[in-house]
Amino acid sequence: MKVEQNTARLKYLLALYKMTVDELLVLIGEGLRKPLTREDILDKEIEINHLKRIDKVFKKGLHYYLDPKSPEVKKEASIFFRKQTFGADLNIGARKIVNQFEELKISLSAISKLAELNIERTLPVFTIHRDPKAVADQVRKDLYPEFNSVPKEFLRAFIGKLAENNILVFEFVETWNKKEKANIDGFFLQPNVIVLKRQQQAFRREIFSLAHELGHYLINEEEIEELDLADLASHKISKVERWCNDFAYYFLAGDADRVLQGLGRADGTNDYYFDMIDSLSKQTHLSKLALFTRMLFENKISKNNYHLVKTDLEKQYRDRQEEEKRKREEEKAGGLKQRGAAPKPINSPLLVSTIQAAFYEGIINEYDVCKTLNISPDKLGAYLQ
């Protein structure tokens, strides 16, 4: 069975995802004995089964390709039309995530206007010519939350504190068995949206990512990136990334930076100050690796000793991941139900209040509330009172 498609819509998606027709043909041709051709997918009339294969890649719904209205390539529509290069070589999973939240950002902007909500920027725009430590000290008064020793709860409070200043933070969660995992840790979209990848076993890494993306917000520089903590000690990264890394460190470290500065050179004779670094990590939610990397940047540990420490910390992290994987496989092999429900992203209070206002104004319905907040209908009462 064939249907009439609007080929301009498929071409728009290819431009959005920076994908060639041949690359798409490889993705949708998996498992077919006879490979699909350009004509098979670009003709005005297309087999419905071919269209379904295309939509498995883009997940727009079949109605999207049949809409006679052709979309326009506009900078306002996507960061992929505003920027050409990013801080990561984005895979298809990453591009899908970015597009998903770009569309949500546009939708929420429209909802906010209809509900007459003011979500304009409240903080000034800084420049990378400002000292990142001075900026961190300045904004810390308004943006640093009450400290909580549990990393996940500190992250939740951090997201809430940013919401008070009209900065909207989203988390996205990828399950362990997802095939197309996004190769990014976070990104900032103008004017006020930060998106984070849930780091289930490494909330301190996610906290640093949030502080780093906050840096991008403060200097109003959009970016999509996969953060490498080793870049904390790198002199080869761009000035923007150097500034955001330094800002994130000083913002999270606060007064603890003076303690780090007061340490001598770390080596085997003082056990690399490991107990002190462990204590500072708990006080600041900077990971131990981030703190050791900062010591390398400050020339307080040699490259060889840093490599030894880094290798050991990374091995500990891999061992924890392998243990979790082993437990999951044992449960699956034994026919046991997987432990717990799939993790839920943290909802920003700013998102919740925006959706509540839109519902009370009759702009959205209960289904939209549940979908946007990722909650089941039986939880609706807790949000709509």
N, C-alpha and C positions, 0 to 999 in steps of 0.2 A: 504493500500500500504506500502511495506517495502523497505528500502534502506540499503545499506551496510555501516556501520559506522566504524570509527577507534576508538575502545574503549579506546585506550591509551590516546586519546585527552580528553575524558570525565574524565578519572582517573587523568589526569594532572590538570584539572580544580578543581576537588575535593581536590587534594593536595594543590593547590594554595589557595583555599578558606577555607582550614582546615575544610572541610565538609565531613561527612560520607555518605555512600550510603543511609542509612536509613533516615538521615536528608533531603537528596535530595528528596527521595520518598514522604516524608510528604509535602514538598513544591510543588511538581508537581502533587500530588494526589488530591488537593483541587477540590471539585465538582464532583469527579468521584464516581459512585455507586460501582464499583469494583476497589479496590485499586491496584495500580501497584506493581509489584514484582521486585526483583533484576534482575531476568532473563529478564524481559521486557525491561530493559534499558541497560543491560550489554552484551546481546547477540550480535554477529557480525552483524546480521540483526535486524533492529529495525523499528517499525511502525513510519511512518513519523509524525503522530500526537503526538506520544510520544516524538519524537525528538523536535518538536515545543514547547512542554511543558517544556522540559529541557532548551531550548534556551530562554524561557521567564525568566528563572532565571539568566543565564549567558550572554545573549545578545551578542553572538558572530557571529550570522548568521549561517544558516544551513550548508553552505559550510565548516565551520570550522571543524565540526564533520566528514565530509566525506573525508577530506584531508588525504591521505595515509601516509604522513610524520608525525612521532611521535615526539612531543616536548620533550626536555630534561629539567629535573629539575636542573636549574643552579642558583647560587646565583646572577649572574648578571641580571637574568630575572626578579626577584621580591624581594622586601623587605620581603615578606612572606617566602622566602627561605633563607634569610639572618638573620632574627630574629624570635624568637619563641614567645616572649611576648612583649606587647605594653602597652602604657599608657591608654588604654581603652579596654573593652571587646567588640571587634569589631563585629557589626552586619553585615548582608549580604549587606546592603546598603553601609556601610563604606568600606567593602572589594571591592565592585564594583568600588567605586570612586577611591580608591587607585590603583587598577589594571588599570583603565582607564588612570590615569595620569602617571603611570609607563610606560605603552605602548607609551604614547605620548612623554615622556622623551626620551625613546630609539629611537623613530622615529625622533625627533628633533636633537638628537645627530648625527644620520646618515646623516640627511639633512645638518647639519652644516659642517660636514667633506666634503661632496660633494661640498658644496658651498664655501669651504675653509675659513670658518669663525672661529675665535678664541673666544671660550666662556669658556676658562679655568678659574679656580679660580684665582682671583687677590689679595685676602686678605690672611693673614697668618692664620694658624690653632692655636687656643688658647687651653689652658687646663683649667679644672675646678679648678686647683690650683691657677690660677690667680684671683685676686680680680675682681668680676663682675663689680663693679663701675668703677674701673680703665680701664677695657676693654671698658665699655660703653662710658666713656669719650674719649678714644682713637679713637674708630671707629665712634663716633658721628660726628666728623669733616667731614668724607667722606660720611656717610650714612644717616644722618638726613636731611630731606628735608626742604625747605622753609616753614615756618609754615602757615597753612591755618586754619581759625577758623571753617570751615565747615568740620566735621569729614570725610565724604565721599571723599571730595577733598584732604584732608590731606592724606588719605589712598592711593588715586591715585598717589599723589606726592611721597609718601613713596615707592610705588611699582616702580615708575620711577627712583628714586634714587638708588634703589637696582639694577635695570637693568643696570645703568651706571657702576656698579661693577660686571657685569656678574652673577648676582643672578636672576634667573628666577622665577617669582611669578605668580601662577595661582589662580583664584577664581573659585569655583563651586557654582552654584545657585540651590537651591531646592525650588520648588514652594510650597505654603502652603498646597496644597492637595496631595502632593506626598506621596505614601504609605510607601515606604522603605526609610525613612529619615536616613541619615548617622549619627551615634552617635559620630562624631568627630568634632573638631573645626579646626584642621590643622595638617599638617605633613611636615617633611623634608626628602627629598630623595637625597642621595649623587649623584653627587658632588655638585649640585648648584640649586636644585629645591625645592621651598616651595609652598605648596598648602593650601588655606584657604577656609573655608566655609563662604559664604556670610551671614552676620548677618544684615538683612534688617533694623531692628529697633534698632540695637545696634552696630553701626559702631565702637564705642570705644572699644568694646569687640574684634572686628575683628582686630583693630589696635594693641591691646595688643597681640593677638594671633600671628600676624606677627612679632612683636618684640621678642616674645618668641621663635618662630621658627627660627628667625635670630640667636638667641643664640645657637640653635642646630647646625645651619650652621657653626657658628664661632668655635665651639668645634668639629665639624664634627661627631656628634652623631645622627644617624637616629632615628626618633621616629614618631609614629602616636598616637594622643591623643585627649582627650576631656578635655579641660582646666576648672578647677574650681578655681574661684578667691579666694575662701577661702584658697587655698593652698599657697597663698601669705604669710599667717601667720602660716603655718603648719611647724612643725619641723620633721614630720614623712615621708615626701616625700623623694625620692632619692636625692643624691648629685647633679646629673645632672639636675633634675627638679628644685631643689632649686637654682642652679646657673642660669638656664635659666629664672626663674621667677625674680630673683634679677636683672639680666642683663636687662630684659625687662622694669622693673620699673625704673632703673637708666637711661636707654637710653631715655625713654619717658619723665621722670621727668626733667632731666637736672638741671638747677639752682633752679627749684621749690622745689627740695628735701630739700634745706636749709630752705625754708619757713616752710615746714612740720616739719622739725627737731626743728624749733624754737617755735612751738606751745606747749602750756602746755597740761595737761591731759584733754581730752574731756569728758564732762558730761552735765547734764541737766542745770547746772548753766550758762554755756556759749553756750547753744544750740548746743553742740557737734561741735562747730566751723563750722556749716553747711554752712554758707555763704562763709567762707574761702575755704572750701573743694569744693564748687560749683565753685568758681573762679579758683582754681587750676585745676579742671577738665577741664574747658574751655581753660586754658592756655597750658595744656599738652596732652589732649585727653586721659588721664587716667580716667576711669569711677569713679564716686563718691564711688562706692562699693570697687573698687580697692584701692583707697586712704584710705578709712576707714580701710580696711583690713591691709594695710601697717601700719597704726597707731596702730592696734592691735599687729602686729609683733614687733613694736617699744615700746610696752607697754605704749602707749599714750591714750588708752581707755580700760576700763574694758571689760571682756568677756560678762557680762550681758548687758552693754550699747551697745557694738558692735552688739549683737544679736538683740536688739531693733531697731537699725539703719538699720541693714541688712534686717530685716523682713519688715520694712517700704519701703525700696528701692525696694525690690523684689515684694512687693504688687503693687507699682506704675508701675513696668514693666509689671506685669501680667495684670493689668487693661488696659494698653495701648494695649496689645495683644488681650485681650477680646473685646475691642472697635473695633479694626481692623477686628476681626473675625465677630463681629455682623454686621458691615457695609457690609462685603462681603456676608453674608447670606441674608441680606435685599435686596441687589442688585440682588442676584440670585433668591430669592423668587418673586421679582417684575419684573423678566424678563429683568432686565437692563444689559447692557454690562459691564463686569468687568472693573474697572478703570485702564486705562493705559495698556501698553504691559508688558509681563513678563520681569522682570529685567534682564539685560545683565551683564555678568561678566566683570570686568575691564581687558583689555588686556595689558600685560606688553609691554613696548616699545621694549624690547629685543626679545619678541616673534614676534612682528610685523616686526622688521627689519630682523629677521632670515627668516621669511616667504617671505618677499619682495625679499631678495637676492636669495632665492631658486627659486622663480618664474622667476626672471630676468635671472637666469642661466639655465632655462628650466628644472629644477629638478621636479617641481610640476606644476600643471595646475590651472586654475581659480577656478575650483570646489574645489580643495584641499585648496586653499586660503580661500574661503568662509567658508568651513567646519571647518578649524583650528581656524580661527578668529571669528567664530560664527557670520557672517554677511550675509546679503542678497545680491544677485548679483547686485542689483541696487546701493549698497554702495561700490562696488569694486573700482570704480574710485577714491574714496577718499584715498585708500591705494596703488593703483598702478598708478603712474603718470609718 
